[in-house]
């Protein structure tokens, strides 16, 4: 995270003008680069001129400055296995992970006054104005309550909620201009869902509610720590919770195999409990949402803004789908996916079969008997290749149901973490108790 504070543009017209000036600068760069190559006797492609390193950096820097929907929409677009988007957008997203500048102190004070009232300082024994973390729609500060309890206070960037819809549309237009979204891909339904999801994530009272519910589900669980929420110090734009110590989950890469396996087993076990017991799934697989507390030997779970409730229809649909995959029953798998909401659009038989094959491939770890070695697996790459081949087929415009997209994004994120930790997990033994076989 950058130490340099910056004023976040809050007025809609100022945000639109920043997008316009960015498009102009990119256009000027294209002309200059094109002229330079033409004088050398080369005939460059338009896309190659647009996607120069300097232009990619310009897009990333502008999105990081605008934050909010501008930083989130690319992640939403890349949820569907990442197979709709080019490597260039992946590079842009990678640049956005930790580059946001913190708010100006005056702006931060105004945000806290709006969220907790003009006398907000009286609620805290001390409050550190320098943020300890930043995210796409808010930044986190360390503070102490009057009782001396150490807490984390997440403060939303000003006017984020008012700019969500226009930012999503502007970013989509910008990414289209730059050429990182294929012209024949219809992303309208995903963009509408991006707006809905962002409005939900921008409601910190809703996140406080989900955090409290989730903590109740895991009360007494030996594997996890969920921070306590302070509802009296929270509002739609401020979320206050217990400060929990922990190191980033990736630091376990050097840990003993038995610890890596245990942590990953707990996270995958939790996934099945979320889907089949709680019917409440934290769908954001960002590694930053997991810490490891060595003192208590537990995983710390953070950030419940992207939590979704799953209906009986979806939950039992996945029970049926996983059972069908393990039993290698293609007819039952098609029936289960239909129950979940796949194939609601007209789709040719060969493409339907390709989707069934892709789901079966994604479930490879649970079909495997005994420990599945994620460190030796090329599963993520195979899923990406198969998904890309399918999405590039002529007239393919089938969009999975949005609940499925969010769940698959979570599963994919856990697979990537398991591969990073080189974990070996008997996933079949974790899912079988839920499948009533």
One Martini backbone bead per residue (centre of mass of N, CA, C, O) as a GRO file, in nm:
protein
  437
    1UNK     BB    1   0.096   0.036   0.022
    2UNK     BB    2   0.069   0.356  -0.005
    3UNK     BB    3   0.176   0.660   0.167
    4UNK     BB    4   0.033   0.837  -0.032
    5UNK     BB    5  -0.183   1.075  -0.033
    6UNK     BB    6  -0.527   1.110  -0.171
    7UNK     BB    7  -0.773   1.251  -0.347
    8UNK     BB    8  -1.094   1.148  -0.391
    9UNK     BB    9  -1.308   1.132  -0.637
   10UNK     BB   10  -1.665   1.219  -0.589
   11UNK     BB   11  -1.758   1.338  -0.843
   12UNK     BB   12  -1.899   1.231  -1.124
   13UNK     BB   13  -1.765   1.428  -1.332
   14UNK     BB   14  -1.471   1.385  -1.235
   15UNK     BB   15  -1.464   1.084  -1.306
   16UNK     BB   16  -1.533   1.104  -1.606
   17UNK     BB   17  -1.295   1.293  -1.683
   18UNK     BB   18  -1.075   1.086  -1.613
   19UNK     BB   19  -1.152   0.882  -1.827
   20UNK     BB   20  -1.125   1.073  -2.071
   21UNK     BB   21  -0.824   1.148  -2.029
   22UNK     BB   22  -0.721   0.864  -2.054
   23UNK     BB   23  -0.816   0.807  -2.343
   24UNK     BB   24  -0.650   1.040  -2.466
   25UNK     BB   25  -0.366   0.942  -2.377
   26UNK     BB   26  -0.382   0.672  -2.520
   27UNK     BB   27  -0.427   0.785  -2.803
   28UNK     BB   28  -0.158   0.946  -2.815
   29UNK     BB   29   0.025   0.697  -2.776
   30UNK     BB   30  -0.063   0.546  -3.029
   31UNK     BB   31   0.032   0.752  -3.236
   32UNK     BB   32   0.330   0.766  -3.150
   33UNK     BB   33   0.395   0.462  -3.175
   34UNK     BB   34   0.298   0.426  -3.468
   35UNK     BB   35   0.493   0.629  -3.598
   36UNK     BB   36   0.755   0.499  -3.506
   37UNK     BB   37   0.704   0.223  -3.652
   38UNK     BB   38   0.652   0.334  -3.938
   39UNK     BB   39   0.941   0.463  -3.972
   40UNK     BB   40   1.064   0.156  -3.951
   41UNK     BB   41   0.857  -0.021  -4.142
   42UNK     BB   42   0.616  -0.089  -3.967
   43UNK     BB   43   0.292  -0.286  -3.903
   44UNK     BB   44   0.093  -0.236  -3.662
   45UNK     BB   45  -0.129  -0.333  -3.440
   46UNK     BB   46  -0.372  -0.191  -3.257
   47UNK     BB   47  -0.349  -0.367  -3.000
   48UNK     BB   48  -0.040  -0.326  -2.962
   49UNK     BB   49  -0.068  -0.020  -2.910
   50UNK     BB   50  -0.262  -0.027  -2.664
   51UNK     BB   51  -0.077  -0.274  -2.511
   52UNK     BB   52   0.126  -0.117  -2.367
   53UNK     BB   53   0.292  -0.073  -2.081
   54UNK     BB   54   0.207   0.229  -2.046
   55UNK     BB   55  -0.100   0.184  -2.078
   56UNK     BB   56  -0.141  -0.024  -1.856
   57UNK     BB   57  -0.042   0.168  -1.633
   58UNK     BB   58  -0.253   0.388  -1.673
   59UNK     BB   59  -0.500   0.218  -1.605
   60UNK     BB   60  -0.412   0.123  -1.324
   61UNK     BB   61  -0.368   0.403  -1.195
   62UNK     BB   62  -0.658   0.507  -1.235
   63UNK     BB   63  -0.811   0.285  -1.082
   64UNK     BB   64  -0.662   0.325  -0.811
   65UNK     BB   65  -0.760   0.622  -0.771
   66UNK     BB   66  -1.078   0.558  -0.786
   67UNK     BB   67  -1.167   0.295  -0.712
   68UNK     BB   68  -1.396   0.085  -0.635
   69UNK     BB   69  -1.541  -0.013  -0.914
   70UNK     BB   70  -1.279   0.024  -1.074
   71UNK     BB   71  -1.139  -0.222  -0.907
   72UNK     BB   72  -1.379  -0.449  -0.928
   73UNK     BB   73  -1.477  -0.518  -1.221
   74UNK     BB   74  -1.244  -0.698  -1.318
   75UNK     BB   75  -1.297  -0.922  -1.113
   76UNK     BB   76  -1.583  -0.986  -1.208
   77UNK     BB   77  -1.503  -1.057  -1.506
   78UNK     BB   78  -1.285  -1.292  -1.396
   79UNK     BB   79  -1.459  -1.523  -1.253
   80UNK     BB   80  -1.499  -1.704  -1.519
   81UNK     BB   81  -1.200  -1.847  -1.500
   82UNK     BB   82  -1.072  -1.614  -1.687
   83UNK     BB   83  -1.178  -1.681  -2.005
   84UNK     BB   84  -1.251  -1.378  -2.121
   85UNK     BB   85  -0.956  -1.279  -2.070
   86UNK     BB   86  -0.668  -1.122  -2.090
   87UNK     BB   87  -0.346  -1.090  -1.976
   88UNK     BB   88  -0.358  -0.781  -1.948
   89UNK     BB   89  -0.577  -0.771  -1.724
   90UNK     BB   90  -0.420  -0.931  -1.520
   91UNK     BB   91  -0.202  -0.715  -1.491
   92UNK     BB   92  -0.382  -0.490  -1.392
   93UNK     BB   93  -0.489  -0.636  -1.139
   94UNK     BB   94  -0.215  -0.683  -1.003
   95UNK     BB   95  -0.161  -0.369  -0.963
   96UNK     BB   96  -0.427  -0.325  -0.762
   97UNK     BB   97  -0.386  -0.471  -0.484
   98UNK     BB   98  -0.168  -0.225  -0.337
   99UNK     BB   99  -0.188   0.091  -0.478
  100UNK     BB  100  -0.357   0.248  -0.291
  101UNK     BB  101  -0.418   0.550  -0.178
  102UNK     BB  102  -0.472   0.723   0.083
  103UNK     BB  103  -0.649   0.927   0.247
  104UNK     BB  104  -0.707   1.217   0.346
  105UNK     BB  105  -0.745   1.330   0.658
  106UNK     BB  106  -0.992   1.511   0.601
  107UNK     BB  107  -1.155   1.288   0.456
  108UNK     BB  108  -1.157   1.086   0.688
  109UNK     BB  109  -1.304   1.260   0.893
  110UNK     BB  110  -1.560   1.294   0.720
  111UNK     BB  111  -1.629   0.988   0.708
  112UNK     BB  112  -1.659   0.954   1.020
  113UNK     BB  113  -1.880   1.165   1.063
  114UNK     BB  114  -2.085   1.027   0.876
  115UNK     BB  115  -2.077   0.736   1.024
  116UNK     BB  116  -2.052   0.845   1.364
  117UNK     BB  117  -2.019   1.138   1.387
  118UNK     BB  118  -1.878   1.432   1.514
  119UNK     BB  119  -1.804   1.255   1.795
  120UNK     BB  120  -1.619   1.000   1.725
  121UNK     BB  121  -1.364   1.026   1.920
  122UNK     BB  122  -1.525   0.943   2.187
  123UNK     BB  123  -1.525   0.622   2.109
  124UNK     BB  124  -1.207   0.652   2.152
  125UNK     BB  125  -0.898   0.628   2.291
  126UNK     BB  126  -0.770   0.555   2.000
  127UNK     BB  127  -0.649   0.678   1.663
  128UNK     BB  128  -0.511   0.573   1.358
  129UNK     BB  129  -0.463   0.755   1.062
  130UNK     BB  130  -0.292   0.525   0.966
  131UNK     BB  131  -0.318   0.281   0.759
  132UNK     BB  132  -0.299  -0.092   0.745
  133UNK     BB  133  -0.516  -0.100   0.504
  134UNK     BB  134  -0.637  -0.172   0.166
  135UNK     BB  135  -0.915  -0.135  -0.058
  136UNK     BB  136  -1.159  -0.082  -0.293
  137UNK     BB  137  -1.378   0.066  -0.056
  138UNK     BB  138  -1.146   0.072   0.174
  139UNK     BB  139  -0.997   0.140   0.501
  140UNK     BB  140  -0.769   0.043   0.766
  141UNK     BB  141  -0.782   0.091   1.126
  142UNK     BB  142  -0.628   0.146   1.428
  143UNK     BB  143  -0.770   0.086   1.761
  144UNK     BB  144  -0.932   0.195   2.075
  145UNK     BB  145  -1.120   0.144   2.325
  146UNK     BB  146  -1.222   0.246   2.634
  147UNK     BB  147  -1.144  -0.063   2.733
  148UNK     BB  148  -0.873  -0.142   2.554
  149UNK     BB  149  -0.957  -0.255   2.284
  150UNK     BB  150  -0.847  -0.397   1.998
  151UNK     BB  151  -0.912  -0.247   1.675
  152UNK     BB  152  -1.087  -0.248   1.356
  153UNK     BB  153  -1.135   0.019   1.107
  154UNK     BB  154  -1.361   0.047   0.845
  155UNK     BB  155  -1.336   0.291   0.580
  156UNK     BB  156  -1.514   0.448   0.351
  157UNK     BB  157  -1.509   0.581   0.065
  158UNK     BB  158  -1.624   0.854  -0.064
  159UNK     BB  159  -1.902   0.812  -0.276
  160UNK     BB  160  -1.903   0.517  -0.381
  161UNK     BB  161  -2.208   0.446  -0.413
  162UNK     BB  162  -2.272   0.680  -0.626
  163UNK     BB  163  -2.047   0.550  -0.849
  164UNK     BB  164  -2.093   0.256  -0.934
  165UNK     BB  165  -2.257   0.252  -1.202
  166UNK     BB  166  -2.075   0.444  -1.369
  167UNK     BB  167  -1.807   0.296  -1.326
  168UNK     BB  168  -1.879   0.030  -1.455
  169UNK     BB  169  -1.939   0.147  -1.734
  170UNK     BB  170  -1.667   0.295  -1.779
  171UNK     BB  171  -1.477   0.054  -1.749
  172UNK     BB  172  -1.596  -0.120  -1.973
  173UNK     BB  173  -1.540   0.084  -2.196
  174UNK     BB  174  -1.236   0.103  -2.153
  175UNK     BB  175  -1.171  -0.203  -2.194
  176UNK     BB  176  -1.279  -0.204  -2.482
  177UNK     BB  177  -1.089   0.004  -2.602
  178UNK     BB  178  -0.823  -0.149  -2.518
  179UNK     BB  179  -0.899  -0.476  -2.574
  180UNK     BB  180  -0.966  -0.694  -2.317
  181UNK     BB  181  -1.250  -0.738  -2.452
  182UNK     BB  182  -1.419  -0.923  -2.637
  183UNK     BB  183  -1.655  -0.830  -2.872
  184UNK     BB  184  -1.839  -1.115  -2.852
  185UNK     BB  185  -1.883  -1.049  -2.550
  186UNK     BB  186  -2.146  -1.073  -2.315
  187UNK     BB  187  -2.138  -0.860  -2.008
  188UNK     BB  188  -2.406  -0.740  -1.896
  189UNK     BB  189  -2.489  -0.934  -1.663
  190UNK     BB  190  -2.223  -0.900  -1.503
  191UNK     BB  191  -2.246  -0.594  -1.462
  192UNK     BB  192  -2.511  -0.597  -1.304
  193UNK     BB  193  -2.394  -0.777  -1.079
  194UNK     BB  194  -2.168  -0.587  -0.997
  195UNK     BB  195  -2.353  -0.368  -0.889
  196UNK     BB  196  -2.502  -0.532  -0.674
  197UNK     BB  197  -2.251  -0.630  -0.519
  198UNK     BB  198  -2.134  -0.348  -0.454
  199UNK     BB  199  -2.374  -0.244  -0.290
  200UNK     BB  200  -2.345  -0.462  -0.074
  201UNK     BB  201  -2.039  -0.404   0.002
  202UNK     BB  202  -2.118  -0.091   0.078
  203UNK     BB  203  -2.273  -0.237   0.324
  204UNK     BB  204  -2.162  -0.259   0.646
  205UNK     BB  205  -2.414  -0.363   0.793
  206UNK     BB  206  -2.432  -0.624   0.634
  207UNK     BB  207  -2.152  -0.730   0.708
  208UNK     BB  208  -2.202  -0.732   1.013
  209UNK     BB  209  -2.425  -0.946   0.997
  210UNK     BB  210  -2.255  -1.173   0.864
  211UNK     BB  211  -2.031  -1.185   1.074
  212UNK     BB  212  -2.215  -1.269   1.310
  213UNK     BB  213  -2.329  -1.528   1.181
  214UNK     BB  214  -2.059  -1.668   1.122
  215UNK     BB  215  -1.951  -1.676   1.411
  216UNK     BB  216  -2.178  -1.860   1.517
  217UNK     BB  217  -2.109  -2.108   1.339
  218UNK     BB  218  -1.788  -2.102   1.466
  219UNK     BB  219  -1.840  -2.164   1.748
  220UNK     BB  220  -1.573  -2.354   1.880
  221UNK     BB  221  -1.383  -2.377   1.655
  222UNK     BB  222  -1.051  -2.514   1.618
  223UNK     BB  223  -0.962  -2.354   1.324
  224UNK     BB  224  -1.108  -2.065   1.390
  225UNK     BB  225  -1.116  -1.702   1.343
  226UNK     BB  226  -1.369  -1.459   1.426
  227UNK     BB  227  -1.441  -1.153   1.441
  228UNK     BB  228  -1.574  -0.915   1.632
  229UNK     BB  229  -1.851  -0.715   1.628
  230UNK     BB  230  -1.927  -0.351   1.639
  231UNK     BB  231  -2.232  -0.221   1.607
  232UNK     BB  232  -2.200   0.059   1.772
  233UNK     BB  233  -1.934   0.116   1.555
  234UNK     BB  234  -2.143   0.100   1.313
  235UNK     BB  235  -2.220   0.132   0.958
  236UNK     BB  236  -2.252   0.177   0.622
  237UNK     BB  237  -1.928   0.315   0.636
  238UNK     BB  238  -1.863   0.157   0.915
  239UNK     BB  239  -1.632  -0.101   1.045
  240UNK     BB  240  -1.618  -0.270   1.359
  241UNK     BB  241  -1.350  -0.478   1.490
  242UNK     BB  242  -1.164  -0.709   1.590
  243UNK     BB  243  -0.829  -0.749   1.654
  244UNK     BB  244  -0.630  -0.984   1.464
  245UNK     BB  245  -0.374  -1.178   1.464
  246UNK     BB  246  -0.155  -1.228   1.168
  247UNK     BB  247  -0.046  -1.404   0.891
  248UNK     BB  248  -0.011  -1.458   0.591
  249UNK     BB  249  -0.089  -1.746   0.425
  250UNK     BB  250   0.178  -1.758   0.240
  251UNK     BB  251   0.386  -1.815   0.479
  252UNK     BB  252   0.327  -2.141   0.466
  253UNK     BB  253   0.514  -2.246   0.240
  254UNK     BB  254   0.754  -2.316   0.468
  255UNK     BB  255   0.596  -2.512   0.605
  256UNK     BB  256   0.502  -2.789   0.711
  257UNK     BB  257   0.314  -3.023   0.561
  258UNK     BB  258   0.110  -3.076   0.795
  259UNK     BB  259   0.015  -2.778   0.815
  260UNK     BB  260  -0.077  -2.728   0.527
  261UNK     BB  261  -0.286  -2.956   0.525
  262UNK     BB  262  -0.459  -2.863   0.764
  263UNK     BB  263  -0.544  -2.586   0.659
  264UNK     BB  264  -0.669  -2.681   0.387
  265UNK     BB  265  -0.871  -2.876   0.504
  266UNK     BB  266  -1.032  -2.666   0.666
  267UNK     BB  267  -1.119  -2.486   0.420
  268UNK     BB  268  -1.269  -2.717   0.263
  269UNK     BB  269  -1.459  -2.798   0.490
  270UNK     BB  270  -1.592  -2.518   0.508
  271UNK     BB  271  -1.714  -2.503   0.227
  272UNK     BB  272  -1.922  -2.736   0.271
  273UNK     BB  273  -2.061  -2.603   0.512
  274UNK     BB  274  -2.155  -2.346   0.371
  275UNK     BB  275  -2.329  -2.491   0.144
  276UNK     BB  276  -2.488  -2.727   0.333
  277UNK     BB  277  -2.538  -2.580   0.616
  278UNK     BB  278  -2.543  -2.259   0.614
  279UNK     BB  279  -2.597  -2.118   0.334
  280UNK     BB  280  -2.313  -1.944   0.368
  281UNK     BB  281  -2.094  -1.761   0.147
  282UNK     BB  282  -1.765  -1.674   0.115
  283UNK     BB  283  -1.670  -1.560  -0.221
  284UNK     BB  284  -1.383  -1.440  -0.152
  285UNK     BB  285  -1.047  -1.566  -0.253
  286UNK     BB  286  -0.866  -1.377  -0.126
  287UNK     BB  287  -0.577  -1.418   0.047
  288UNK     BB  288  -0.619  -1.163   0.244
  289UNK     BB  289  -0.865  -1.320   0.404
  290UNK     BB  290  -0.612  -1.484   0.521
  291UNK     BB  291  -0.487  -1.591   0.832
  292UNK     BB  292  -0.216  -1.685   1.064
  293UNK     BB  293  -0.228  -1.808   1.400
  294UNK     BB  294   0.028  -1.938   1.585
  295UNK     BB  295  -0.066  -1.930   1.881
  296UNK     BB  296  -0.355  -2.090   1.800
  297UNK     BB  297  -0.360  -2.251   1.534
  298UNK     BB  298  -0.524  -2.046   1.331
  299UNK     BB  299  -0.762  -1.925   1.114
  300UNK     BB  300  -0.824  -1.610   0.980
  301UNK     BB  301  -1.129  -1.442   0.910
  302UNK     BB  302  -1.198  -1.210   0.644
  303UNK     BB  303  -1.424  -1.050   0.488
  304UNK     BB  304  -1.798  -1.023   0.434
  305UNK     BB  305  -1.903  -0.865   0.172
  306UNK     BB  306  -1.924  -1.147  -0.026
  307UNK     BB  307  -2.174  -1.263   0.097
  308UNK     BB  308  -2.388  -1.556   0.036
  309UNK     BB  309  -2.698  -1.687  -0.017
  310UNK     BB  310  -2.826  -2.029  -0.027
  311UNK     BB  311  -3.043  -2.223  -0.156
  312UNK     BB  312  -3.182  -2.525  -0.163
  313UNK     BB  313  -3.159  -2.564  -0.468
  314UNK     BB  314  -2.852  -2.514  -0.485
  315UNK     BB  315  -2.747  -2.702  -0.264
  316UNK     BB  316  -2.875  -2.969  -0.377
  317UNK     BB  317  -2.754  -2.942  -0.659
  318UNK     BB  318  -2.457  -2.989  -0.558
  319UNK     BB  319  -2.498  -3.257  -0.435
  320UNK     BB  320  -2.584  -3.395  -0.701
  321UNK     BB  321  -2.331  -3.319  -0.865
  322UNK     BB  322  -2.111  -3.453  -0.688
  323UNK     BB  323  -2.232  -3.734  -0.695
  324UNK     BB  324  -2.225  -3.769  -1.006
  325UNK     BB  325  -1.921  -3.741  -1.038
  326UNK     BB  326  -1.834  -3.980  -0.855
  327UNK     BB  327  -2.036  -4.183  -1.030
  328UNK     BB  328  -2.032  -4.111  -1.336
  329UNK     BB  329  -2.321  -3.941  -1.392
  330UNK     BB  330  -2.429  -3.763  -1.656
  331UNK     BB  331  -2.736  -3.735  -1.625
  332UNK     BB  332  -2.733  -3.627  -1.330
  333UNK     BB  333  -2.554  -3.382  -1.388
  334UNK     BB  334  -2.745  -3.238  -1.581
  335UNK     BB  335  -2.979  -3.218  -1.379
  336UNK     BB  336  -2.825  -3.055  -1.162
  337UNK     BB  337  -2.747  -2.808  -1.340
  338UNK     BB  338  -3.037  -2.734  -1.404
  339UNK     BB  339  -3.121  -2.678  -1.109
  340UNK     BB  340  -2.909  -2.443  -1.072
  341UNK     BB  341  -2.927  -2.292  -1.396
  342UNK     BB  342  -2.842  -2.431  -1.625
  343UNK     BB  343  -2.959  -2.425  -1.954
  344UNK     BB  344  -3.170  -2.177  -1.989
  345UNK     BB  345  -3.042  -2.159  -2.249
  346UNK     BB  346  -2.971  -2.192  -2.560
  347UNK     BB  347  -2.792  -2.503  -2.648
  348UNK     BB  348  -2.574  -2.691  -2.782
  349UNK     BB  349  -2.478  -3.010  -2.732
  350UNK     BB  350  -2.166  -2.976  -2.742
  351UNK     BB  351  -2.163  -2.746  -2.526
  352UNK     BB  352  -2.296  -2.900  -2.299
  353UNK     BB  353  -2.074  -3.118  -2.284
  354UNK     BB  354  -1.842  -2.921  -2.221
  355UNK     BB  355  -1.956  -2.835  -1.946
  356UNK     BB  356  -1.963  -3.114  -1.816
  357UNK     BB  357  -1.655  -3.160  -1.848
  358UNK     BB  358  -1.564  -2.912  -1.684
  359UNK     BB  359  -1.694  -2.994  -1.415
  360UNK     BB  360  -1.549  -3.265  -1.388
  361UNK     BB  361  -1.266  -3.143  -1.382
  362UNK     BB  362  -1.310  -2.958  -1.128
  363UNK     BB  363  -1.380  -3.244  -0.959
  364UNK     BB  364  -1.120  -3.419  -0.944
  365UNK     BB  365  -1.044  -3.419  -0.633
  366UNK     BB  366  -1.325  -3.574  -0.551
  367UNK     BB  367  -1.270  -3.832  -0.734
  368UNK     BB  368  -1.031  -3.883  -0.572
  369UNK     BB  369  -0.862  -4.133  -0.409
  370UNK     BB  370  -0.746  -3.983  -0.160
  371UNK     BB  371  -0.477  -3.792  -0.190
  372UNK     BB  372  -0.450  -3.475  -0.328
  373UNK     BB  373  -0.192  -3.325  -0.530
  374UNK     BB  374  -0.163  -2.992  -0.588
  375UNK     BB  375   0.147  -2.956  -0.653
  376UNK     BB  376   0.118  -3.177  -0.911
  377UNK     BB  377  -0.102  -3.006  -1.041
  378UNK     BB  378  -0.276  -2.882  -1.359
  379UNK     BB  379  -0.573  -2.786  -1.319
  380UNK     BB  380  -0.601  -2.478  -1.362
  381UNK     BB  381  -0.491  -2.487  -1.656
  382UNK     BB  382  -0.702  -2.685  -1.773
  383UNK     BB  383  -0.950  -2.515  -1.713
  384UNK     BB  384  -0.864  -2.267  -1.876
  385UNK     BB  385  -0.833  -2.404  -2.153
  386UNK     BB  386  -1.121  -2.523  -2.172
  387UNK     BB  387  -1.271  -2.256  -2.129
  388UNK     BB  388  -1.151  -2.103  -2.369
  389UNK     BB  389  -1.239  -2.293  -2.594
  390UNK     BB  390  -1.542  -2.251  -2.538
  391UNK     BB  391  -1.565  -1.928  -2.551
  392UNK     BB  392  -1.451  -1.930  -2.867
  393UNK     BB  393  -1.691  -2.032  -2.976
  394UNK     BB  394  -1.926  -2.017  -3.189
  395UNK     BB  395  -2.210  -1.884  -3.038
  396UNK     BB  396  -2.096  -1.848  -2.747
  397UNK     BB  397  -2.326  -1.728  -2.458
  398UNK     BB  398  -2.305  -1.882  -2.200
  399UNK     BB  399  -2.427  -1.809  -1.873
  400UNK     BB  400  -2.390  -1.864  -1.572
  401UNK     BB  401  -2.508  -1.861  -1.284
  402UNK     BB  402  -2.426  -1.641  -1.041
  403UNK     BB  403  -2.396  -1.838  -0.803
  404UNK     BB  404  -2.192  -2.016  -0.952
  405UNK     BB  405  -1.969  -1.811  -1.006
  406UNK     BB  406  -1.906  -1.751  -0.709
  407UNK     BB  407  -1.842  -2.042  -0.623
  408UNK     BB  408  -1.620  -2.104  -0.837
  409UNK     BB  409  -1.435  -1.882  -0.739
  410UNK     BB  410  -1.385  -2.004  -0.461
  411UNK     BB  411  -1.277  -2.279  -0.549
  412UNK     BB  412  -1.046  -2.171  -0.727
  413UNK     BB  413  -0.899  -2.022  -0.493
  414UNK     BB  414  -0.846  -2.280  -0.321
  415UNK     BB  415  -0.682  -2.431  -0.533
  416UNK     BB  416  -0.455  -2.219  -0.554
  417UNK     BB  417  -0.371  -2.237  -0.257
  418UNK     BB  418  -0.309  -2.541  -0.256
  419UNK     BB  419  -0.085  -2.517  -0.470
  420UNK     BB  420   0.096  -2.314  -0.316
  421UNK     BB  421   0.111  -2.524  -0.057
  422UNK     BB  422   0.126  -2.820  -0.147
  423UNK     BB  423  -0.127  -2.985  -0.092
  424UNK     BB  424  -0.272  -3.283   0.079
  425UNK     BB  425  -0.607  -3.401  -0.003
  426UNK     BB  426  -0.906  -3.566   0.113
  427UNK     BB  427  -1.190  -3.467  -0.036
  428UNK     BB  428  -1.389  -3.698  -0.044
  429UNK     BB  429  -1.410  -3.725   0.273
  430UNK     BB  430  -1.541  -3.433   0.307
  431UNK     BB  431  -1.806  -3.466   0.112
  432UNK     BB  432  -1.960  -3.734   0.169
  433UNK     BB  433  -2.142  -3.659   0.427
  434UNK     BB  434  -2.332  -3.468   0.219
  435UNK     BB  435  -2.439  -3.702  -0.012
  436UNK     BB  436  -2.600  -3.955   0.063
  437UNK     BB  437  -2.454  -4.261  -0.023
   0.00000   0.00000   0.00000
